[in-house]
Amino acid sequence: MKIKLKEILENKNITVYALSKKTGITQNNLGRLVKGETISIRYDNLEAICKELNITPNDIFEIE
């Protein structure tokens, strides 16, 4: 499964730093998500990202 958060942030012209400040998720955790270096994501973090970016989990994940 691929996490497309990097592409979404680029398309919306939002930095990891800005998303971190708006969601309360640490830059380290968001950075791992953007780089695809994580094996799990907490539901509350997923919800915060989706709400802030006005997207759904389907927009973030892609099955390869």
N, C-alpha and C positions, 0 to 999 in steps of 0.2 A: 504494500500500500504506500502511496506517495502522498506527502503533505504539500499542498500547493500554496502555502502561506506566503512564500517569497514572491511568487508571481502576483498574488492578490495585492500585497503591499506595494509592489512596483506599479501596478495598474492604477491604484488609488493614490499614488504618490504620498505614501505614509511611511515613516521610518519605524524601525523596531523601538527606538527610544520613545517616539510619540505614542505608539500603541501601548508601550509599557506604562507610561504616565497615565493614560486614559483608562487602562484596565486594572492597574495594580499588580500585574504579572511582572515578575522580574525580567530584566533584559536578558539575563543568562538563560532563563527558561524559554523565552520567546526566540532567542538566538538559536537554541538547540532545535526548536520546532522549524524555524526557517531553513536551517541547514539539514534537516532530516536526520538529526542525531539523537532522536528520542524514540523510545519504544512504547510510550504511553502518554496520555494527556488526561488531566482531571476534567470531569464534566463541568465544573464551575469555571475553569479556565476556558474551555471550549465555548461555553455560553457567553462569557465576557467578550471573547474575540468576535464571535458571531454578532452580538448586539452592537458592538462598537463599529464593526465594518459593514453592518447591515447585509449580512450574508447568512447562509445556512451551513451546517456541517457538510452537506453534499458539495458545496463549493470548495471546501478545504481539502477533502480527501479524494483520491483517485486510485482505483485498483489497477495495478499494472499487469 
